Amino acid sequence: MNRGENERMIDVKTLKKSARGKKVLIDSNIIIYLTEEIEPYHRLSRELFSMIEEGASNAVISILSVSEVMQGPLRSGKTDIATAVRNYLLNFPSSHCQDITSGVLDCVGQDERVNWKTLRTMDALIIASGLYARVDLFVSNDRHFINSIPPEMMLSFENRQ
């Protein structure tokens, strides 16, 4: 990792301090960094999943994010990998996969802290999944999330300073 990447990313210490003891919603892009080993974010994503696996944090993953993560392997004709990724996420320790239910739909547009007008449908449903599951923190690098969720509820791997 070069110096410019270091300056624009949070460090592992910040990640641990922000997520420890919290229930976090993990957005699709964070999972894709892990499963596809995308740099420069792979290391932070792996650290977050390690924290969750150890029970230092709990996670909520929207069923929509599971579907999005499966799309990469499916587009490449790798159905077996897509299935393995799905099973990995659905059975990950200290985590819960949130289905889209009427309760989740009831959350869409209701929380005044969220700028719902700027969100794409998928993002609104993923955020509503987190609100329904009563997460403390949303973890995402998606600009739509970052611009729609209050900073105290948002953790991006990119430094916001």
N, C-alpha and C positions, 0 to 999 in steps of 0.2 A: 504494500500500500504506500502510495507516495504522500508527500507532505500535504498537498492540496486535499486529498481524500481524508486524511486525518483531521484536518481543520473543519471539514463540512460534516463530519459524522460525530455522533456521541461516542463516548468510550464505554467499555464494559462496566466500569464502576458506576457510571450514570444509569446505565440500563438496570443493573442490579438494585441500585437505590430506588429507582422509580417503580420497578415492578415487584420487588420483594413484598410478600404478604398481601398482594392484591389479586383481585380477580380481573383478568385482562381479556379483552376480545382481540384475537389475532386476525388481522386482515389477510386477504389472499396473497398480497405481494410479499408479506413477511414469510409466509409458508413457501412460496415459490423460490425465494432466496435460499431457503434451506434445501428443498428437494432438488433444485437444479444447480445448486452451488454457485449462485450468482454473486460475484464480487462487485463492490467491496462489502456487501452486506451479509454475506454468508456467515461470517464469524459471529456477528451479533445475533443473528437469527438462531444459530446453533446454541449460543449461550442462553437465549430466552427459553428455548425448548428444553435445555438441560435444567434450568431453574424449575420449570413446570414439572418435568419428570421427577425431580427430587422433592417436589411438594413445597418449594419455596414460594411459588405462585400457583394460582389456578387459572385455567384458560377456558374460554368459550370460543368455539369456532362455528361460524354459520355454515349450514349445509350448502349454501350458495358458494362459499369459499372453497369447500371441498370439491364441488363441481368445477369451479374455475381452475383449481390446481390440477384436476384430472385432464383438463383440455389439452395441455401441452403434450403429454404422452399419447393421448387419443389422436391428436392431429398427426403425430408421427407414426401412427399405426401400432403403437405399443400398448395394447389393451391390458396386457399382464401388468405392466408398470402402473398404469392408471388404477387398476384394481388394487395393487399393492399400496399405492399412495392413499387411496380411499380407506382401506382397512387400517393403515397406520394411523390416520387422523381420527377415524371413528373409535379407535381403541387406545388412544394415547392416554397415559396415566395423568391424573389430576386435571382432566379436561372434560368438557361437555360439548357435544355437537348439538347446536340449536337448530331445530327444524323451523320452517316457516309455518307458523300456526296463526289462528285468529288472534291470539294474544299478542304475537309479534306485530301483526297488521294493525292492531289497535294502538301500538306505540308510534307508528309512522305519523309524523307531523305533530305529535303531541308535546314533546319536550321542547320548551321554549329556548333552552340553551343551545340547541342545534339549529343551524341555518339550513332548513330542509329545502329551500328554494334552489339552492346551488347543487343539489345532489342528483346523481343519476339514479334510476330506479334500483339497480342492484346494490349500490352503495347505501341508499336509504333503507333497504331491507336488511343489509348486514348491520348497519348501525342500530336499527330497531331491534335486531336480534340481541345485540349487546345490552341495550336498555332494558329489554324484557328480562334478560338474565341478570340484571342488576350488576353489571361490571363496574369496576372502579376506574378503568383505564382502557382506552382504545389504542392499539399498537398498529401503526400503518405509516407507509411513506406516500400514500396516495394524496395528491394535492387537494382533491375534493374533500377528503376526510379532514385534512389539516386545516382547510379554510372553512369548514362547517362545524367543527367541534371545538369547544372552548379549550384553551391551552392547558388548563388544569386537568382535563379529562383525556388529553392526547399525548402520546409518546411516538415521536418519529425517530428513526435512526439517523436522520439528518439533523445537524445542529441548526437551531432556529435563531441563533444570535447573529 
